[in-house]
Amino acid sequence: MVHPTKVCVLLTLQGSELLVTTYRRKDQEGSKDENGFISIPDSQVTDVIRSEEGTFTVFMPGEPFSYGIQGEEGPTKVKHLLIVLDES
């Protein structure tokens, strides 16, 4: 997903997961959902990072990301909070 105009902060409250940070093809011409996010279907993932309990990751406007990716250790119970920052 991509939010073209907002900074997004993902806080991992419990568990761990992989976050996608780079795709081979960024298709930002798709339609926006009701929250302003653009889906990036059929894009190959090239880079991931591990998000552990208590960490946060900041995604700048236009920077693609995806969360909820299972790591090698198998599924864990993950709770996270996605904060979309407004300009005001």
Backbone as a ProteinNet text record, in pm:
[ID]
protein_1_A
[PRIMARY]
MVHPTKVCVLLTLQGSELLVTTYRRKDQEGSKDENGFISIPDSQVTDVIRSEEGTFTVFMPGEPFSYGIQGEEGPTKVKHLLIVLDES
[TERTIARY]
83.4	0	88.2	30.7	99.2	-1.3	42.1	-39.7	37.1	-18.5	57.1	84.5	8.2	24.3	45.6	36.7	44.1	163.6	218.5	319.7	246	292.9	231.3	332.6	289.4	373.6	310.3	387.4	338.5	408.3	331	382.4	345	445.5	420.1	403.1	283.5	250.3	278	266.7	286.6	331.6	422.1	467.2	572.1	593.5	686.9	634.8	671.6	629.1	727.8	714.9	796.8	717.9	787.9	728	792.6	711.9	763.1	793.8	914.8	952.8	984.4	1002.7	1035.8	971.4	917.8	860.3	937.7	940.2	1005.5	937	806.9	730.6	633	647.1	553	445.5	325.7	213.9	128.8	153.5	79.6	-35.1	-73.8	-183.8	-314.7	-314.5	-435.6	-536.4	-651.3	-756.3	-733.6	-775	-759.8	-879	-851.5	-961.7	-1019.4	-1114.3	-1181.3	-1089.8	-971.1	-875.1	-760.3	-765.7	-663.5	-545.1	-547.3	-438.1	-456	-344.7	-344.5	-287.3	-357.9	-309	-202.5	-111.4	-7.1	-17	-117.9	-133.6	-29.4	1.2	90.1	229	278.3	413	503.7	621.5	716.4	790.6	793.8	862.4	1012.6	1089.5	1235.3	1305.5	1246.7	1310.3	1207.9	1250	1166.5	1251.8	1186.7	1252.4	1167.2	1228	1154.3	1109.8	983.4	926.7	900.9	962.6	950.3	863	813.7	732.6	803.7	733.1	788.3	860.4	867.7	935.4	832.6	880.4	794.3	870.9	797	854.6	778.1	850.6	789.3	799.2	686.8	681.2	641.3	724.1	699.7	594.3	533.9	434.2	490.4	412.9	453.8	542.6	585.7	672.2	585.7	603.7	519.1	556.4	455	480.6	365	392.3	290.3	329.2	233	261.2	179.7	209.4	136.6	196.8	325.4	392.3	453	425.6	474.4	622.4	696.1	838.8	866.4	994.1	1034.9	993.1	979.7	945.9	799.8	722.1	581.1	493.4	363.9	272.2	287.8	280.2	277.6	156.7	110.8	-0.5	56.4	12.6	65.2	-45.9	-12	-99.7	-18.1	-75	-4.5	-104.1	-48.8	-126.7	-70.6	-154.9	-113.9	-166.1	-73.7	-109.4	-82.3	-182.7	-168.6	-168.9	-55.1	-40.4	-103.7	-177.8	-241.7	-149.3	-166.2	-80.5	-107.3	-225.2	-259.5	-201.8
-117.7	0	124.4	232.2	361.4	467.6	559.6	679.2	793.2	852.9	951.1	1083.3	1117.4	1250.1	1250.3	1137	1133	1051.5	1090.2	1011.9	905.7	780.9	670.9	614.6	592.3	534.6	402.2	294	162.8	123.1	108.2	71	-74.1	-159	-299.3	-311	-346.8	-354.4	-492.8	-597	-733.6	-820.9	-914.5	-1009.7	-950.2	-1019.3	-969.7	-1009.3	-932	-957.6	-893.5	-927.8	-865.7	-753.2	-644.2	-530.6	-520.6	-511.8	-490.3	-341.9	-310.9	-170.1	-131.8	-228.9	-198.4	-300.7	-251.9	-337.2	-315.3	-416.4	-403.7	-300.8	-298.6	-205.7	-130.3	-0.3	82.1	132.4	83.6	129.3	222	349.8	445.8	509.9	447.3	500.2	430.3	336.4	262.9	351.5	293.6	371.1	373.6	481.6	499.3	437.4	383.5	335.6	453.6	425.4	533	608.8	550.9	618.5	683.8	682.3	748	660.5	530.4	439.2	381.8	360.8	298.8	158.7	58.7	-79.1	-97.6	-191.9	-224.3	-374.2	-415.9	-559	-608.6	-736.7	-802.2	-740.5	-685.9	-630.1	-723.2	-747.6	-836.9	-763.8	-826.1	-769.3	-786.9	-681.6	-692.1	-674	-599.3	-576	-584.9	-648.5	-654.5	-620.9	-576.8	-555.8	-624.8	-660.6	-723.8	-615.6	-622.4	-532.5	-614.1	-574.3	-644.6	-562.6	-628.7	-562.6	-437.8	-326.2	-201.6	-116.2	-160.5	-80.2	-5.6	98.6	169.3	194.5	207.4	233	348.9	443.7	560.8	546.7	564.4	560.4	699.6	756.8	891.4	886.9	1001.6	1004.1	944.5	857	794.5	672.7	642	526.8	401.6	300.1	181.6	96	30.5	-61.4	-160.3	-267.8	-365.5	-430.6	-463.3	-527.9	-655.8	-734.5	-859.3	-977.4	-968.9	-1076.9	-1172	-1299.8	-1401.5	-1427.2	-1436	-1465.8	-1614.7	-1651.5	-1791.1	-1870.2	-1804.6	-1874	-1915.5	-1879.2	-1915.3	-1802.5	-1828.6	-1722	-1685.8	-1558.7	-1510.7	-1419.6	-1403.6	-1311.6	-1170.4	-1093.2	-958.6	-856.6	-754.5	-638.3	-518.3	-438.9	-318.1	-203.9	-85.8	35.7	115.7	147.9	230.6	371	466.1	606.7	682.3	749.5	831.7	976.4	1044.2	1181.5	1281.3	1372.6	1479.2	1601.2	1688.5	1807.3	1909.4	1907.8	2010.5	1982.9
0	0	0	-42.8	-46.8	-4.9	79.8	100.7	36.3	-68.2	-146.3	-76.6	28	88.4	239.3	306.1	452.5	500.9	615.8	685.4	767.5	760	834.3	933.1	1055.7	1160	1202.2	1194.7	1234.8	1364.5	1470.7	1602.6	1629	1658.5	1690.9	1841.5	1884.1	2025.7	2085.1	2002.3	2050	1933.2	1961	1860.2	1767.8	1656.6	1555.6	1418.3	1318.7	1181.6	1086.4	960.8	858.2	793.7	763.5	693	556.4	454.7	319.4	304.7	255.5	240.3	96.1	8.7	-130.9	-223.6	-332.6	-436.5	-565.3	-651.7	-780.7	-869.8	-865.7	-949.9	-861	-857	-780.3	-874.7	-854.8	-937	-851.8	-861.1	-779.7	-856.7	-967.5	-1046.1	-1014	-918.3	-882.3	-812.6	-784.9	-719.3	-568.9	-507.4	-363.4	-290.9	-170.1	-87.2	-8.7	80.3	153.3	248.5	281.3	369.1	293	160.3	79.9	43	80.1	47	-92.4	-160.6	-292.5	-279.4	-330.7	-329.6	-436	-410.1	-507.3	-536.5	-613.9	-642.1	-742.1	-733	-830.3	-836.6	-727.4	-724.6	-646	-697.3	-632.5	-520.8	-403.3	-286.7	-304.7	-273.5	-283.3	-149.4	-56.4	73.2	185.5	296.2	415.8	538.2	644.1	772.6	878.9	990.4	1100.8	1198.1	1233.5	1333.1	1458.8	1567.8	1696.1	1790.7	1894.2	1995.3	2049.8	2051.8	2104.6	2001.4	1877.4	1774.8	1690.1	1623.9	1530.7	1401.7	1293.4	1161.5	1099.5	1042.3	980	828.5	760.8	614.8	566	482	430.5	319.4	286.1	178.8	49.3	-12.8	-137.8	-121.1	1.7	25.4	43.9	-40.1	-29.8	90.7	148.7	259.4	272.1	342.5	374.9	506.1	588.1	715.9	727	831.6	852	778.5	742.2	670.9	774.1	760	854.4	835.3	944.9	940.3	939.8	937.9	932.3	1055.7	1169.8	1293.5	1298.3	1199.7	1195.2	1244.4	1251.4	1292.1	1439.1	1467.9	1605.7	1619.4	1741.2	1764.3	1760.9	1664.3	1643.8	1666.4	1742.2	1756.7	1713.5	1625.4	1584.5	1570.3	1565.1	1552.8	1436.5	1340.3	1226.9	1249.4	1256.8	1278.4	1149.1	1098.5	978.3	1024.3	1004.3	1053	958.4	1016.4	938.4	941.1	846.2	837	947.1	1005	1104.5	1240.4
[MASK]
++++++++++++++++++++++++++++++++++++++++++++++++++++++++++++++++++++++++++++++++++++++++

